Amino acid sequence: MRTIMVMFDSLNRHHLPTYGCDWTIAPNFSRLAKKCVTFDKSYVCSMPCMPARRDLHTGRPSFLHAGWGPIEPYDDSVPQMLSNAGTYTHLITDHYHYFEDGGATYHGRYDSYEFYRGQEGDPFVGQVKPPIIPVNINGKGRRQDWVNREHITRDEQYPQSQTFGAGVRFIDRNHEQDNWFVQIECFDPHEPFTTHRRYRDQYPREYDGPIFDWPGYGRATQSEAELTELRRNYAALLTKCDESLGNILDAMDRHDMWKDTMLIVWTDHGFLLGEHGCLAKNWPPLFEEVSHTPLFIHDPRHATCDGQRRTALVQPAIDLGPTLLGFFGQSPTENMLGKDLAPAILSDAPVRDAAIFGYHGNRVNITDGRYVYYRRPRKPQPGDCNRYTLIPTMMRGFANADLLAQAVLHPPFSFTNNQPLLKIAGQSGTSNEDDWPNLLYDLQSDPAQSAPINDPAIEARLCKQMRALMQETDAPPEQYVRMELS
């Protein structure tokens, strides 16, 4: 048995033809849906990038105990468990956060790995001379990104092209071997939405304004013409992702792999492109464009289900680990809270009644598949939120020395294998720009989330489920206090 996992970053389901979009060019995603089960109620868990990957490895939510950070010494790691049991594991990625301080313990959990450089602000090309920066309105443009762009001009030079090229080579080289797992992970269509002109030219435009392909994280204050340009740039990058996906599908066809190889295609989260007056992620409530994600799985044991859709409520970030273990004949550990999706693939059997998700120190959110509730924490007070870790890093660099000087040793949680942790003061609250109150939406009658509803009975029920799911994760006591769920 073999598994190919294709993972994108910031893939917005609302821009895929398989989920109803009628203007983007993505024929291979439509082709994919015919060879897979398509999930219609797939939601994020821990946000954003590295927290989602920690969930993937551990099969449990991490956002109530920590934010962006590494795999911890006490964590179960599904790729490492597979490797220890004799399944060869390989990571191919251009996701440079794996090689910063806050993500540097992930790639070592695989038997081997490949890394392709140049995405976003990856410190890739060393150039002292200032880069040529064209006129732009990019809210998050960085010097290093403009340097990288000067040296990545041909389609085959783009990190995505190299990542998927390596993925196809791995498949071609190993298709006759058994018992392996490869994770082909692409940073795209994460911002900046840069790609070769041949993809941009597939979306005719009359726009002649400044470059706009890397939005800031905040309110969408740009003109409609500028927002349209941003969406077209995103769509062009999506079309390149679709072509890369097609290369993987071609390889599976070429080697007749559908009969014995699982294929998983998913993303960590989506992205806001002006919906709800917002751009990007992290700061506003986790609207559907960010939290409701695409998921496709081909399970060769249930190939007769290919082309079907499923309504079971799933969270791939925590469910794919147990699913992979089950496929390779292993059992999840007692610390894993995700579910093996094989029953849902076969018969749409439900795997959970509700799912919680969120960012560390921000709102805690819940959905039961019909309603979604975004609960705002109380006004921040000292002690409201702490980070629990044995590796005190941030995204880039180590934790602040002043915070570390005040850190205390905390007794083990139920999932830390009897290891105590450092308890480090963190921040609680919402972004300064997030002025929304608690929000409750009925997704059945209002899938676009145009107007929240007021229903105290539903809100009370979801709060009760939220508290129960937090207890299941062994959430720290202060989390209940700050969320006013005590």
C-alpha positions as CSV (number, residue, x, y, z in Angstrom):
1,M,0.0,0.0,0.0
2,R,1.2,3.5,-0.8
3,T,-0.1,7.0,-0.2
4,I,0.5,10.3,-2.0
5,M,-0.5,13.4,-0.1
6,V,-0.7,16.6,-2.0
7,M,-1.0,19.6,0.3
8,F,-1.6,23.2,-0.8
9,D,-1.5,26.3,1.3
10,S,-4.3,28.9,1.3
11,L,-6.4,27.1,-1.2
12,N,-9.8,28.8,-1.2
13,R,-12.6,26.2,-1.9
14,H,-14.8,29.0,-3.3
15,H,-12.4,29.4,-6.2
16,L,-12.6,25.7,-7.3
17,P,-15.0,24.5,-10.0
18,T,-15.7,21.4,-7.9
19,Y,-17.1,23.6,-5.2
20,G,-19.2,25.8,-7.6
21,C,-16.8,28.4,-9.0
22,D,-17.6,29.2,-12.7
23,W,-14.7,31.5,-13.7
24,T,-11.4,30.0,-12.6
25,I,-9.5,27.6,-14.9
26,A,-8.9,24.3,-13.0
27,P,-9.8,21.3,-15.1
28,N,-7.5,18.9,-13.1
29,F,-9.4,19.6,-9.9
30,S,-12.6,18.6,-11.8
31,R,-10.7,15.5,-13.0
32,L,-9.6,14.8,-9.5
33,A,-13.1,14.9,-8.2
34,K,-14.0,12.0,-10.5
35,K,-11.3,9.9,-9.0
36,C,-11.9,10.8,-5.3
37,V,-14.5,11.3,-2.7
38,T,-15.2,15.0,-2.3
39,F,-15.9,16.3,1.2
40,D,-18.4,19.1,1.5
41,K,-18.0,19.8,5.3
42,S,-14.2,20.0,5.8
43,Y,-13.0,22.5,8.4
44,V,-9.7,23.7,9.7
45,C,-8.5,23.0,13.3
46,S,-5.4,24.9,14.6
47,M,-4.4,28.0,12.6
48,P,-2.5,29.0,10.6
49,C,0.3,27.2,8.8
50,M,2.6,25.5,11.3
51,P,-0.1,24.9,13.9
52,A,-2.1,23.0,11.2
53,R,1.0,20.9,10.4
54,R,1.5,20.1,14.1
55,D,-2.1,18.9,14.1
56,L,-1.4,16.7,11.1
57,H,1.5,15.0,12.8
58,T,-0.2,14.6,16.2
59,G,-3.8,14.0,15.3
60,R,-5.0,16.5,17.9
61,P,-5.8,20.2,18.2
62,S,-2.8,22.3,19.4
63,F,-4.2,25.9,19.4
64,L,-5.5,25.9,23.0
65,H,-2.0,25.1,24.4
66,A,0.3,26.8,22.0
67,G,0.6,28.9,18.9
68,W,3.1,28.8,16.0
69,G,5.8,26.4,17.0
70,P,7.7,23.1,16.4
71,I,6.9,19.5,17.0
72,E,7.5,19.0,20.7
73,P,9.6,16.2,22.3
74,Y,6.4,14.6,23.7
75,D,4.4,14.8,20.5
76,D,3.3,11.8,18.6
77,S,4.3,12.2,14.9
78,V,2.4,10.2,12.3
79,P,5.2,10.3,9.7
80,Q,7.6,9.1,12.3
81,M,5.2,6.4,13.5
82,L,4.9,5.1,10.0
83,S,8.6,5.1,9.5
84,N,9.2,3.3,12.8
85,A,6.7,0.6,11.6
86,G,8.5,0.1,8.3
87,T,6.7,2.5,5.9
88,Y,9.1,4.7,4.1
89,T,8.2,8.4,4.4
90,H,9.4,11.3,2.2
91,L,8.6,15.0,2.4
92,I,8.9,17.3,-0.7
93,T,8.2,20.9,0.0
94,D,8.8,24.5,-0.9
95,H,7.2,25.7,2.4
96,Y,10.2,27.6,3.9
97,H,8.6,27.9,7.4
98,Y,9.8,24.4,8.0
99,F,13.3,25.8,8.0
100,E,12.8,28.7,10.4
101,D,13.2,28.4,14.2
102,G,9.5,27.9,14.7
103,G,9.1,25.0,12.4
104,A,12.5,23.3,12.4
105,T,11.6,20.0,14.0
106,Y,9.1,18.8,11.4
107,H,11.2,17.6,8.4
108,G,13.3,15.4,10.7
109,R,10.3,13.2,11.3
110,Y,10.5,11.8,7.8
111,D,13.0,9.3,6.4
112,S,14.1,11.8,3.8
113,Y,13.1,15.2,2.5
114,E,13.6,17.7,-0.3
115,F,13.3,21.5,0.0
116,Y,13.0,23.9,-2.9
117,R,13.7,27.6,-2.3
118,G,12.4,31.0,-3.1
119,Q,8.8,31.3,-1.9
120,E,7.6,34.6,-0.3
121,G,10.3,36.1,1.8
122,D,12.5,33.0,1.9
123,P,16.1,34.2,2.5
124,F,17.1,32.5,-0.7
125,V,19.2,34.6,-3.0
126,G,22.0,36.5,-1.4
127,Q,22.1,40.0,-2.9
128,V,23.6,43.1,-1.4
129,K,22.5,45.4,-4.2
130,P,19.0,46.7,-3.6
131,P,16.4,45.0,-5.8
132,I,14.4,46.8,-8.4
133,I,10.9,47.3,-6.8
134,P,8.2,48.3,-9.3
135,V,5.3,50.5,-8.4
136,N,3.0,48.4,-6.3
137,I,0.4,48.5,-3.5
138,N,1.4,45.3,-1.9
139,G,0.7,45.6,1.8
140,K,3.2,42.9,2.8
141,G,5.9,43.2,0.2
142,R,9.4,42.4,1.5
143,R,12.9,43.2,0.1
144,Q,13.8,39.6,0.0
145,D,10.7,38.7,-2.1
146,W,11.7,41.3,-4.7
147,V,15.2,39.9,-4.8
148,N,13.9,36.4,-5.3
149,R,11.6,37.5,-8.1
150,E,14.6,39.0,-10.0
151,H,16.2,35.5,-10.1
152,I,13.1,33.4,-10.7
153,T,11.8,34.2,-14.2
154,R,11.3,30.9,-16.1
155,D,8.3,28.7,-15.3
156,E,10.6,25.8,-14.4
157,Q,12.5,27.9,-11.9
158,Y,9.4,28.6,-9.7
159,P,9.5,26.6,-6.4
160,Q,6.1,25.1,-7.1
161,S,7.4,23.7,-10.5
162,Q,10.5,22.2,-8.7
163,T,8.4,20.7,-5.9
164,F,5.9,19.0,-8.2
165,G,8.7,18.0,-10.5
166,A,10.4,16.2,-7.6
167,G,7.1,14.7,-6.7
168,V,6.7,13.2,-10.1
169,R,10.2,11.9,-10.1
170,F,9.6,10.2,-6.7
171,I,6.6,8.5,-8.1
172,D,8.3,7.4,-11.3
173,R,11.3,6.1,-9.3
174,N,9.3,4.2,-6.7
175,H,6.0,3.2,-8.3
176,E,7.0,-0.5,-8.3
177,Q,7.9,-0.4,-4.6
178,D,5.4,-1.0,-1.8
179,N,4.8,0.5,1.6
180,W,5.6,4.2,1.2
181,F,4.1,7.6,2.0
182,V,5.1,10.8,0.1
183,Q,3.9,14.3,1.1
184,I,4.2,16.7,-1.8
185,E,3.6,20.1,-0.2
186,C,3.3,23.3,-2.0
187,F,3.3,26.8,-0.5
188,D,1.1,28.1,-3.3
189,P,-1.5,29.5,-3.7
190,H,-0.3,31.4,-0.6
191,E,0.5,35.0,-1.2
192,P,2.3,36.6,-2.9
193,F,0.3,35.5,-5.9
194,T,3.2,35.5,-8.4
195,T,3.5,33.1,-11.3
196,H,4.6,32.9,-14.8
197,R,2.9,35.1,-17.3
198,R,1.4,32.2,-19.3
199,Y,-0.9,31.6,-16.4
200,R,-1.8,35.2,-15.9
201,D,-2.6,35.6,-19.6
202,Q,-5.4,33.0,-19.3
203,Y,-7.3,35.7,-17.4
204,P,-7.8,38.7,-19.7
205,R,-7.7,42.0,-18.0
206,E,-7.8,45.8,-18.7
207,Y,-6.1,46.7,-15.4
208,D,-3.1,49.0,-15.8
209,G,-2.5,50.0,-12.2
210,P,0.3,49.2,-9.8
211,I,1.2,45.6,-9.0
212,F,-1.1,44.1,-6.5
213,D,-0.4,40.5,-5.6
214,W,0.5,40.5,-1.9
215,P,-2.3,42.1,0.1
216,G,-1.8,43.3,3.6
217,Y,-3.7,41.7,6.5
218,G,-6.6,44.1,7.1
219,R,-9.6,45.9,5.7
220,A,-10.1,45.8,2.0
221,T,-9.8,49.5,1.3
222,Q,-8.7,49.1,-2.4
223,S,-10.8,50.0,-5.4
224,E,-13.0,47.3,-7.0
225,A,-10.6,47.3,-10.0
226,E,-7.7,46.6,-7.7
227,L,-9.5,43.9,-5.9
228,T,-10.4,42.3,-9.2
229,E,-6.8,42.4,-10.2
230,L,-5.9,40.7,-6.9
231,R,-8.4,37.9,-7.5
232,R,-7.1,37.4,-11.0
233,N,-3.6,37.0,-9.7
234,Y,-4.8,34.5,-7.2
235,A,-6.7,32.7,-9.9
236,A,-3.6,32.6,-12.2
237,L,-1.6,31.0,-9.4
238,L,-4.5,28.6,-8.7
239,T,-4.4,27.6,-12.4
240,K,-0.7,26.8,-12.1
241,C,-1.5,24.7,-9.0
242,D,-4.1,22.9,-11.1
243,E,-1.5,22.1,-13.8
244,S,0.9,20.8,-11.2
245,L,-1.9,18.6,-9.7
246,G,-2.5,17.3,-13.2
247,N,1.1,16.1,-13.4
248,I,0.5,13.9,-10.3
249,L,-2.7,12.5,-11.8
250,D,-0.8,11.8,-15.0
251,A,1.8,9.9,-13.1
252,M,-0.8,7.8,-11.3
253,D,-2.5,7.0,-14.6
254,R,0.8,6.2,-16.3
255,H,1.8,3.6,-13.6
256,D,-1.8,2.3,-13.0
257,M,-1.6,3.3,-9.3
258,W,-5.3,3.9,-8.6
259,K,-5.9,0.3,-7.6
260,D,-3.4,0.3,-4.7
261,T,-2.4,3.9,-3.9
262,M,-4.3,6.3,-1.7
263,L,-4.4,9.9,-2.9
264,I,-5.2,12.8,-0.5
265,V,-5.4,16.4,-1.7
266,W,-6.1,19.1,0.9
267,T,-5.1,22.5,2.3
268,D,-4.3,24.0,5.7
269,H,-6.8,26.9,5.3
270,G,-8.3,29.3,2.8
271,F,-7.9,33.1,2.2
272,L,-10.0,36.2,2.1
273,L,-9.9,38.2,-1.1
274,G,-12.2,41.0,-0.2
275,E,-15.2,39.0,1.1
276,H,-16.7,40.5,4.3
277,G,-14.6,43.6,3.5
278,C,-11.5,41.7,4.6
279,L,-8.2,40.6,3.1
280,A,-6.0,37.6,4.1
281,K,-6.5,35.8,7.4
282,N,-5.3,35.8,11.1
283,W,-7.1,39.0,12.1
284,P,-10.8,38.7,11.4
285,P,-13.2,36.0,12.5
286,L,-12.6,32.7,10.7
287,F,-15.2,33.2,8.0
288,E,-16.0,30.3,5.6
289,E,-13.6,31.5,3.0
290,V,-10.8,30.7,5.4
291,S,-12.1,27.9,7.6
292,H,-14.2,25.8,5.2
293,T,-11.7,23.9,3.1
294,P,-11.5,21.6,0.1
295,L,-10.7,17.9,0.7
296,F,-10.4,15.0,-1.8
297,I,-9.5,11.4,-0.9
298,H,-9.1,8.4,-3.2
299,D,-9.0,5.2,-1.1
300,P,-8.3,2.2,-3.3
301,R,-10.1,0.0,-0.8
302,H,-13.3,1.9,-1.6
303,A,-12.7,2.8,-5.2
304,T,-16.4,2.3,-6.0
305,C,-17.0,5.5,-4.0
306,D,-15.0,7.7,-6.4
307,G,-16.9,10.6,-7.8
308,Q,-19.2,10.8,-4.8
309,R,-19.6,13.5,-2.3
310,R,-19.7,13.3,1.5
311,T,-21.5,15.5,4.1
312,A,-19.7,14.1,7.2
313,L,-18.2,16.9,9.3
314,V,-14.4,16.3,9.1
315,Q,-11.2,18.1,10.1
316,P,-8.4,16.9,7.9
317,A,-5.7,18.6,10.0
318,I,-6.4,16.1,12.8
319,D,-8.2,13.3,10.9
320,L,-5.6,12.6,8.2
321,G,-3.1,11.3,10.7
322,P,-5.4,8.5,12.1
323,T,-6.6,7.9,8.5
324,L,-3.0,7.3,7.3
325,L,-2.3,5.1,10.3
326,G,-5.4,3.0,9.6
327,F,-4.5,2.6,5.9
328,F,-1.1,1.2,6.8
329,G,-2.5,-1.1,9.4
330,Q,-1.5,0.9,12.5
331,S,-3.6,2.3,15.4
332,P,-3.7,5.9,16.5
333,T,-2.2,6.7,19.9
334,E,-4.5,7.4,22.9
335,N,-3.5,11.1,22.6
336,M,-4.9,11.4,19.1
337,L,-8.4,13.0,18.9
338,G,-8.8,12.9,15.1
339,K,-10.8,10.2,13.4
340,D,-10.0,7.6,10.7
341,L,-12.1,8.8,7.7
342,A,-12.4,5.4,6.1
343,P,-16.1,5.0,7.4
344,A,-16.9,8.4,6.0
345,I,-15.3,7.6,2.7
346,L,-17.2,4.4,2.4
347,S,-20.7,5.4,3.5
348,D,-20.7,9.0,4.7
349,A,-20.8,7.7,8.3
350,P,-20.5,10.6,10.7
351,V,-17.2,10.9,12.6
352,R,-18.1,13.8,15.0
353,D,-21.1,16.0,16.0
354,A,-19.1,19.3,16.2
355,A,-15.6,20.7,15.6
356,I,-13.7,23.4,17.3
357,F,-11.0,25.5,15.6
358,G,-9.1,28.7,16.0
359,Y,-5.9,30.6,16.6
360,H,-4.0,30.5,19.9
361,G,-5.1,33.3,22.2
362,N,-7.9,34.4,19.9
363,R,-11.5,33.4,19.3
364,V,-12.6,29.8,19.9
365,N,-14.9,28.7,17.1
366,I,-17.3,25.8,16.6
367,T,-19.4,24.3,13.9
368,D,-21.8,21.4,13.8
369,G,-21.9,21.5,10.0
370,R,-25.0,23.6,9.8
371,Y,-24.3,26.4,12.3
372,V,-21.0,28.1,12.9
373,Y,-20.3,30.2,16.0
374,Y,-17.3,32.5,16.5
375,R,-16.9,33.2,20.2
376,R,-14.9,36.3,21.2
377,P,-12.8,36.1,24.3
378,R,-13.3,38.6,27.1
379,K,-11.3,41.8,27.4
380,P,-7.7,40.5,28.0
381,Q,-6.6,40.3,31.6
382,P,-3.3,39.0,33.1
383,G,-3.0,35.3,33.1
384,D,-5.7,34.8,30.5
385,C,-3.6,32.9,28.0
386,N,-0.3,31.0,28.3
387,R,1.8,29.0,26.0
388,Y,3.0,25.5,27.1
389,T,6.1,24.2,25.4
390,L,9.5,22.6,25.8
391,I,11.0,24.4,22.8
392,P,10.3,28.2,23.3
393,T,10.6,29.5,19.7
394,M,8.5,31.9,17.8
395,M,8.0,31.9,14.0
396,R,11.5,33.4,13.5
397,G,13.8,33.3,16.5
398,F,13.5,32.4,20.1
399,A,10.9,33.5,22.6
400,N,11.5,36.9,24.2
401,A,14.1,36.8,27.0
402,D,11.9,38.7,29.4
403,L,9.1,36.2,28.9
404,L,11.5,33.3,29.5
405,A,12.8,34.9,32.7
406,Q,9.2,34.7,34.0
407,A,8.5,31.2,32.8
408,V,7.5,28.5,35.3
409,L,7.5,24.8,35.1
410,H,4.0,23.4,34.7
411,P,2.9,19.8,35.5
412,P,2.3,17.5,32.6
413,F,-0.9,17.5,30.6
414,S,-2.6,14.2,29.8
415,F,-1.0,14.1,26.3
416,T,2.6,15.1,27.2
417,N,3.8,11.6,28.2
418,N,4.5,12.7,31.8
419,Q,6.8,15.5,30.7
420,P,6.4,18.9,32.5
421,L,6.4,22.0,30.3
422,L,7.4,25.6,30.4
423,K,4.4,27.9,31.0
424,I,5.1,31.2,29.2
425,A,2.8,34.2,29.4
426,G,1.0,34.8,26.1
427,Q,-1.4,37.3,24.6
428,S,-5.2,36.9,24.7
429,G,-7.7,38.8,22.6
430,T,-8.6,39.6,19.1
431,S,-6.8,41.8,16.6
432,N,-7.2,45.5,16.9
433,E,-9.1,45.5,13.6
434,D,-11.4,42.7,14.7
435,D,-14.3,44.6,16.2
436,W,-17.0,41.9,15.5
437,P,-18.9,40.6,18.5
438,N,-19.9,36.9,19.0
439,L,-21.2,35.7,15.7
440,L,-23.6,32.9,14.9
441,Y,-24.5,31.9,11.3
442,D,-26.9,29.4,9.8
443,L,-24.9,28.1,6.9
444,Q,-27.9,26.3,5.4
445,S,-29.9,29.4,4.8
446,D,-27.0,31.8,4.6
447,P,-23.9,30.1,3.2
448,A,-22.4,33.5,2.3
449,Q,-22.6,34.6,5.9
450,S,-24.4,37.8,4.9
451,A,-26.2,38.3,8.2
452,P,-25.6,36.7,11.7
453,I,-28.6,35.3,13.6
454,N,-29.6,35.8,17.2
455,D,-30.7,32.5,18.7
456,P,-29.8,32.1,22.4
457,A,-30.8,28.4,22.5
458,I,-28.5,27.5,19.6
459,E,-25.7,29.6,21.0
460,A,-26.1,27.9,24.4
461,R,-26.0,24.5,22.8
462,L,-22.9,25.3,20.9
463,C,-21.2,26.8,24.0
464,K,-21.9,23.5,25.8
465,Q,-20.4,21.5,22.9
466,M,-17.4,23.9,22.8
467,R,-16.7,23.4,26.4
468,A,-16.9,19.6,26.1
469,L,-14.5,19.6,23.2
470,M,-12.1,21.8,25.0
471,Q,-12.2,19.4,28.0
472,E,-11.4,16.6,25.5
473,T,-8.2,18.3,24.6
474,D,-7.3,18.9,28.2
475,A,-7.4,22.6,27.7
476,P,-5.7,24.8,30.3
477,P,-8.1,26.2,33.0
478,E,-7.5,29.8,31.9
479,Q,-8.9,29.1,28.5
480,Y,-12.4,28.5,30.0
481,V,-12.0,31.8,32.0
482,R,-11.0,34.0,29.1
483,M,-13.7,32.5,26.9
484,E,-16.3,32.9,29.7
485,L,-17.2,29.2,29.6
486,S,-16.4,28.5,33.3
